[in-house]
Amino acid sequence: MFKDLRKLFWQLIIGKGVKFTTEKKFKKRLDICRSNVCGEYKNILKVIEKCGACGCFLQTKNRIEEDFIKCPKGYWS
């Protein structure tokens, strides 16, 4: 997770920016996470959705379209 964050912050610092995914892909990823097929989905206080495998906040991670942003369990295709 920290390696991914470092890459993301570095892109912001050098001005490259961050690519965002489509709304359709975002919803598909979130549906996969919410189905909890891997057993790692966490919904803290029914407000904060997190991945138990990598610790990322799902509402943020699922919106980013970069090569290094992946499901740690390999469920996104």
N, C-alpha and C positions, 0 to 999 in steps of 0.2 A: 504494500500500500504506500509506504513512504517513498519508494522509488518512483511510483506513478505521480505522487504529489510533487516531488522535486522536478520532474519533467514538465508538469503542468505549470508550476510557478516560473520555471525558467523560460518557457514559451511566452508567458505574460511579460516577464522582465525585458526580454529582447524584442518585444513588440510583434511577435508572430501572431499572437492571439490564440483563441481556442475555438475549434470547430464544434458546432452543436448539431445534434442529430435531428431527424424529422420527428414530428409529434407521433406519427405512426410507430416508428421504431422505438421511441421512448416508452410508449404504452405497452408495446410487445415485451420489452425488457422488464418493465415493472410487473407485468402480469406473470412473467416467468419467476421473478423473485418472490412475488406474493404467493405463488402456488406452493412455495417452500419444498420443492422437490429435493433439494439438497439438505434440508433441515437447518439451514443457517440464517433464515429470515428472522429478523428481530423487529418488533413494533413496540417501541418504548412509550408507555403511557398512551398508546393509540394515536400518537402524534408524530413521533420520529421513527422513520423506517431506516434500518441499518442492515448491512450484510455482516453476519457473524464471522464469516471466513476472513474478510479483509478489513472490516471495520468502517467501510465507507458509508456515507449517507446516500441512500438510494435515489432520492429525489434529485440530487446533484449529479452523482456518478452516471446515472442512466441517461442524462441529457447530453453528455459529452461524447463527441465522435472523434476519437483519436485512436491511433493504432495500439497504443499502450494501455488503453482503458478496456479491460476485459472482465468477464465473470471469472473469478478465481477457480471456480469449479468447472468451467467450460460449457455452461448451459446456453450462453448467447451464441448465435451463429451468424 
